[in-house]
Amino acid sequence: MGCVVSCIEGILHAVGACLIGIANAIGAIIMFIVDGIIGIFDIIVGCLTCQGFRGRGFRRRHRTTASRV
């Protein structure tokens, strides 16, 4: 009797782990899509405010070189 319960418990754990993995994958895909949309809006806003395409990247590179000195 204990063996049957143990097998059922193992199956339920495997199904639960599979469902959690699927939920994590869906969440990662949604985050990827949202980050892409935010990046596109960031580029559009940068162009509309005359920052050009180099705005964020230039500042980021400038900070890293200044912090190394």
C-alpha positions as CSV (number, residue, x, y, z in Angstrom):
1,M,0.0,0.0,0.0
2,G,2.9,2.4,0.8
3,C,4.4,1.8,-2.6
4,V,1.3,2.8,-4.4
5,V,1.0,6.0,-2.4
6,S,4.7,6.7,-3.0
7,C,4.2,6.3,-6.8
8,I,1.2,8.5,-6.8
9,E,3.1,11.1,-4.8
10,G,6.0,11.0,-7.2
11,I,3.7,11.4,-10.2
12,L,2.0,14.4,-8.6
13,H,5.3,16.0,-7.8
14,A,6.4,15.5,-11.4
15,V,3.2,17.0,-12.8
16,G,3.5,20.0,-10.4
17,A,7.1,20.6,-11.4
18,C,6.1,20.5,-15.1
19,L,3.3,23.0,-14.5
20,I,5.7,25.3,-12.6
21,G,8.2,25.1,-15.5
22,I,5.5,25.9,-18.0
23,A,4.4,28.9,-15.9
24,N,8.0,30.1,-15.6
25,A,8.5,29.8,-19.4
26,I,5.3,31.8,-20.1
27,G,6.3,34.5,-17.6
28,A,9.8,34.7,-19.2
29,I,8.2,35.1,-22.7
30,I,5.9,37.8,-21.5
31,M,8.7,39.7,-19.9
32,F,10.8,39.4,-23.1
33,I,7.9,40.8,-25.1
34,V,7.3,43.7,-22.6
35,D,11.0,44.6,-22.5
36,G,11.0,44.7,-26.3
37,I,8.0,47.0,-26.4
38,I,9.5,49.2,-23.8
39,G,12.7,49.4,-25.8
40,I,10.8,50.4,-29.0
41,F,9.0,53.1,-27.1
42,D,12.3,54.3,-25.6
43,I,13.7,54.7,-29.1
44,I,10.6,56.5,-30.4
45,V,10.6,58.9,-27.4
46,G,14.4,59.5,-27.8
47,C,13.9,60.4,-31.5
48,L,11.0,62.7,-30.8
49,T,12.9,64.5,-28.1
50,C,16.0,64.9,-30.4
51,Q,18.2,62.6,-28.3
52,G,18.9,60.4,-31.3
53,F,19.9,56.8,-31.2
54,R,23.1,57.3,-29.2
55,G,21.5,58.9,-26.1
56,R,21.4,56.1,-23.6
57,G,24.3,54.1,-25.0
58,F,26.7,57.1,-25.1
59,R,26.0,58.0,-21.5
60,R,26.3,54.4,-20.4
61,R,29.7,54.1,-22.1
62,H,30.9,57.4,-20.7
63,R,30.1,56.4,-17.2
64,T,31.9,53.1,-17.4
65,T,35.1,54.8,-18.7
66,A,34.9,57.5,-16.1
67,S,34.5,55.0,-13.3
68,R,37.6,53.1,-14.3
69,V,39.8,56.1,-13.9
